[in-house]
Each structure stands twice: as structure tokens, then as C-alpha cells.
């Protein structure tokens, strides 16, 4: 009985990763992404999912909450050019590029100069 459960579990696992592996691992380690998604589900509007480079996850196309978050950190929104968002603080400039993670979530990635 135990052996059958183990084999069934392995078959389901292999099937899951063969079907959804690219989605699950598209950002590398899926654990920070899952933690970020849980934060979004619990009322946060923006969740950081990586530190180098900084990456945040937001609800799809909800750029205003991301802009508000950066403004609370002292960055002034300067302009949007396509999928890039430019922020300024005194002489410093910070650019984030947005891209779809799924149809429901967007990733905002900091671009280094």
C-alpha cells in the first residue's frame, strides 16, 4: 500500500512539473514568488520577490500602487516609456521594467545602469 501511494505521488509530481514546470520556475526559485502571491492575496498591493535585482510582483497592470510604493520610499515618478517606469530622487535615477508573470500578475524588475 505504501509503495503504491509513493508511486502515485511520484507520477503526479512528474506530470505536474512536465505541464507547469516553465511557469513555476520562470523566475528561478519559486518560493519567493509564492510568498509574494500569498502577500498579495492577504491585502498587500506590492510584494518584493527578489533583492538582486530588485523584483516586485503586483496585480496585473496595477502600476499605480507600485508607483505609490516607490513614492513612499522617497522616489518621485518621472515618466513611463513603454513598459519602463522611471523614478528620480535628487540626482539619482531608477528604472523598472514591467512584464507579465501570468495573466493576473505583473513583475516589476529594477534595471541597473
Legacy VTK file of the C-alpha trace (Angstrom):
# vtk DataFile Version 3.0
C-alpha trace
ASCII
DATASET POLYDATA
POINTS 113 float
0.000 0.000 0.000
2.758 2.407 0.947
4.646 1.676 -2.248
1.552 2.350 -4.366
0.992 5.720 -2.693
4.629 6.669 -3.274
4.465 5.661 -6.942
1.190 7.586 -7.402
2.720 10.648 -5.739
5.782 10.491 -7.992
3.653 10.098 -11.127
1.512 13.109 -10.171
4.651 15.135 -9.381
6.314 14.316 -12.689
3.106 15.083 -14.557
2.681 18.395 -12.726
6.230 19.563 -13.426
6.122 18.450 -17.033
2.959 20.501 -17.576
3.630 23.516 -15.357
7.417 23.490 -14.867
8.105 26.519 -17.063
5.508 28.613 -15.249
6.627 27.552 -11.777
10.347 28.134 -12.395
10.257 31.086 -14.805
11.591 33.409 -12.077
14.098 30.882 -10.736
13.357 29.825 -7.163
9.542 29.668 -6.903
9.383 30.061 -3.097
9.769 33.900 -3.017
7.152 34.193 -5.775
4.713 32.022 -3.822
5.344 34.114 -0.692
4.710 37.259 -2.742
1.469 35.842 -4.136
0.321 34.973 -0.601
1.064 38.552 0.491
-0.984 39.896 -2.432
-3.833 37.557 -1.514
-3.715 38.867 2.069
-4.152 42.529 1.201
-0.696 43.758 0.247
-0.640 45.638 -3.043
3.067 45.177 -3.802
5.361 42.329 -2.708
9.133 42.134 -3.178
10.164 38.746 -4.581
13.892 39.243 -5.207
16.687 41.501 -3.960
19.312 41.395 -6.732
18.000 42.739 -8.992
15.035 44.025 -7.053
11.812 42.489 -8.304
8.292 43.141 -7.147
5.036 41.404 -8.001
1.780 43.343 -8.363
-1.706 42.561 -9.562
-1.729 42.690 -13.371
-1.421 46.224 -14.722
-1.842 47.781 -11.263
1.027 50.172 -11.792
-0.388 52.971 -9.639
0.085 51.011 -6.417
3.686 50.274 -7.420
4.267 53.967 -8.158
2.734 54.873 -4.778
5.033 52.358 -3.061
8.145 53.871 -4.661
6.969 57.398 -3.805
6.610 56.349 -0.146
10.266 55.267 -0.359
11.205 58.791 -1.479
11.331 58.269 -5.252
9.395 60.669 -7.490
7.709 59.154 -10.531
9.182 60.863 -13.581
7.683 59.135 -16.625
6.631 55.906 -18.274
8.143 54.882 -21.591
6.520 51.709 -22.926
6.949 49.056 -20.251
9.580 51.076 -18.340
8.894 53.293 -15.339
11.433 55.976 -14.444
11.768 57.367 -10.920
14.059 60.151 -9.705
15.458 61.130 -6.324
17.677 64.209 -6.384
20.334 63.280 -8.979
19.697 59.537 -8.893
17.508 57.756 -11.437
15.854 54.360 -11.076
14.155 52.410 -13.871
11.811 49.447 -13.562
10.645 47.293 -16.447
7.298 45.526 -16.225
6.410 42.165 -17.712
3.564 39.719 -17.281
4.127 36.795 -14.926
0.659 35.366 -15.539
-2.492 36.994 -16.847
-3.248 38.070 -13.258
0.178 39.272 -12.072
2.925 41.587 -13.303
6.605 41.597 -12.319
8.420 44.915 -11.895
12.188 44.452 -12.313
14.798 47.068 -11.422
17.192 47.841 -14.259
20.805 48.566 -13.394
22.710 51.141 -15.391
LINES 1 114
113 0 1 2 3 4 5 6 7 8 9 10 11 12 13 14 15 16 17 18 19 20 21 22 23 24 25 26 27 28 29 30 31 32 33 34 35 36 37 38 39 40 41 42 43 44 45 46 47 48 49 50 51 52 53 54 55 56 57 58 59 60 61 62 63 64 65 66 67 68 69 70 71 72 73 74 75 76 77 78 79 80 81 82 83 84 85 86 87 88 89 90 91 92 93 94 95 96 97 98 99 100 101 102 103 104 105 106 107 108 109 110 111 112
